[in-house]
Structures are given as structure tokens and as C-alpha cells.
Amino acid sequence: MNLFKCEKEAMYRIVITINKDIDLFSEQGYKWLLENPKDKVVDYLKGSKVYSKEKNIEIFNLIENGSQISRGELYEFFNRLTS
């Protein structure tokens, strides 16, 4: 699962991987992650990137590659959890 937060000068990302046979894109898998975010099979990778192109072009490219726009609650939840 990839979570992004786009600020004025940079983009922040949290990548969540599960080392277990759990489909994070199913309702059951998503619920499992929210209930077990600190389980030993859950790995987090955080990073940031200054925009190399115009911000809107980079965001558009993310959307074209399957990213979805949201209000950011999920990103903020995992950002607090991993900080």
C-alpha cells in the first residue's frame, strides 16, 4: 500500500508491506491492518521527494498510475504511528 501527502515543495510517502498472505485491498485485509498496525509482519518505509517537475504534473502522474485522492486521514494515521 502506498500513501502520499503532497505539500507545496515536496511529496511524502509511506509504503506499507505485509509479510503475510493478506490482501490490503480487500475489506477484510484493510480492516486487519487498521486493527494490527504494529504487528511484526507489517513493515513501513517512509520517504520524501522534492518535486522535479511541476507539482501538478507529478500528482497527475501518480493518479494515472493508480493513486487515488483522499482527505489524508489514512496517511496521517500511519504517519503518527510511525513517527
N, C-alpha and C positions, 0 to 999 in steps of 0.2 A: 504494500500500500504506500503510495506517495502522497504526502501532504505538502502544500506550498503556501507561503504567505508572501505576497508581493507588496513591498514598500516602495517609497519614492526612488531610492538609489540602488536597492538590491532585492534579491529574491531569497527567501529562506525555505529550507526543505527538511522534512523529516521522512525518512524511509523506514517503514516497519516491515520486518520479515518474521515469519513464524516457522520455526524448525519442527513442525508437526503437520500432519495432514488435516489442515483446517483451511477452508475457503473463506477468506476475509470478505469476499464479495457476495456471500450468501448471508441471509438474515441471521442464521444460526452462528456462522463464523464471526460476523460483526459483533453480535451480542457477546460471544465468548471473549473477544478481545477487550471489549469495554468492561467486562466483569473480571478479567485476568490480565490487566496491562503489565503487571510486574512478574508474571510467570517466567520461569527460567528458559522457556522455549521462545520468548519474544525478544527480538533484537531491534535496537534503534540506531539509526545513523542520522546525524544532524549535520547540515552544512549550509553555506550561504554562497551567493554568487552576485557580483556586481554585474549589471546589465551590460552586455557587449554590443547590443543593438538598441534600438528604441524599445522602451519598456513595453508598449502595447504590442509590438511585433513579437516579442518573446512570449508574452502572455497568450497571444493568438496561436503561436506555435504549440504551446502546451495544450491548449484546447483542441487543436487539430490532432494531437497525439493521444487524445482520450481523457485529458484532465477535465474536471468539472468545477464550475464556480460555486462557491458556497459562502455563508456568512463567516466561516472560520472557527466555529466553536470546536470542531474536532481537532483542528490544528492547535488551537490554544490549550485544549485539554492535554494533548500529548506533549506540547512544549513545556507546560508547567510540570508535568510528570517527569520529564527528562532533564529538567534544569536543576 
